[in-house]
Amino acid sequence: MRTLRWLAAALMAAGMAAGAVTPASADQRALTVLSFNIHHAEGTDGALDLDRIARVIDRSGADVAGLQEVDRHYSDRSAWADQARELARKLGYHVVFGANIDDPPSAPGERRVQYGTAILSRYPIVDSSNTYLHRSPDQEQRGLLHAELNIRGERVHVYDTHLAASSQSDRAAQGRQVADIIGDTRRAVLVGDLNAEPGAPELAPIDRALTDVWPAVGEGDGPTLPSEEPEKRIDYVYAGDDVTPVAARVLDEEPEASDHLPVVAELDIG
């Protein structure tokens, strides 16, 4: 069945210009989704520039953007900003934030120190949750952020995650959790920095549950890291069984914006 869906997706993409992603407004069933590890808006040039991140997202035409490494009143490295809320304001999107690091304020009367993932959406977010994933004692807490969207009267479930960077065993446990949580949810989309390349055994549960959009409709290897000379594909968009991949590309117009390149995909949610 999945092979047939990939063939259908290839036929749908055949009429598109190479590498192009059509804005969702061109097709009522289309949804353009972005995954972007923003590195708390610090670029490879050392500049902290949230406007640059907003510009990359805006240029992508994304209806929904799943972001990783997002600061919220975290430290002076990001000017103590609520980056998710500021990006939503700059772009005119709805937003939810998942705090995977959630520490007490640095001083009385200050806000909690948080770091995690965010989902930005042109469409209303009607429900959201953040689930902590497995963590060994010496590892950073990771999570699975979920946003339920109302898209032209249909409910679409978008998940965003950032798996463990330095522990394969943690990634394996987290991959199983992610697959179990999403399960057979209708109209499900998963984005994230999975810190593993295609075919890694820790991604097998996710690969069995969902369709990796890139091999279905992308061209070439699709590397995203490091941004200025990418060699590895560790940033993903996945689609559920009732979501059809149409097109995908890696955005390399402004590689200095982060240490990762974003990946954008057009999906048919009909």
Secondary structure as GFF3:
##gff-version 3
##sequence-region A 1 270
A	DSSP	alpha_helix	2	14	.	.	.	ID=ss1
A	DSSP	three_ten_helix	24	26	.	.	.	ID=ss2
A	DSSP	beta_strand	30	37	.	.	.	ID=ss3
A	DSSP	three_ten_helix	39	41	.	.	.	ID=ss4
A	DSSP	alpha_helix	50	60	.	.	.	ID=ss5
A	DSSP	beta_strand	64	72	.	.	.	ID=ss6
A	DSSP	three_ten_helix	76	78	.	.	.	ID=ss7
A	DSSP	alpha_helix	83	91	.	.	.	ID=ss8
A	DSSP	beta_strand	94	103	.	.	.	ID=ss9
A	DSSP	beta_strand	113	121	.	.	.	ID=ss10
A	DSSP	beta_strand	125	132	.	.	.	ID=ss11
A	DSSP	beta_strand	143	151	.	.	.	ID=ss12
A	DSSP	beta_strand	154	162	.	.	.	ID=ss13
A	DSSP	alpha_helix	168	182	.	.	.	ID=ss14
A	DSSP	beta_strand	188	193	.	.	.	ID=ss15
A	DSSP	three_ten_helix	201	203	.	.	.	ID=ss16
A	DSSP	alpha_helix	204	209	.	.	.	ID=ss17
A	DSSP	beta_strand	211	212	.	.	.	ID=ss18
A	DSSP	alpha_helix	213	217	.	.	.	ID=ss19
A	DSSP	beta_strand	235	239	.	.	.	ID=ss20
A	DSSP	beta_strand	244	250	.	.	.	ID=ss21
A	DSSP	three_ten_helix	255	257	.	.	.	ID=ss22
A	DSSP	beta_strand	263	268	.	.	.	ID=ss23
###
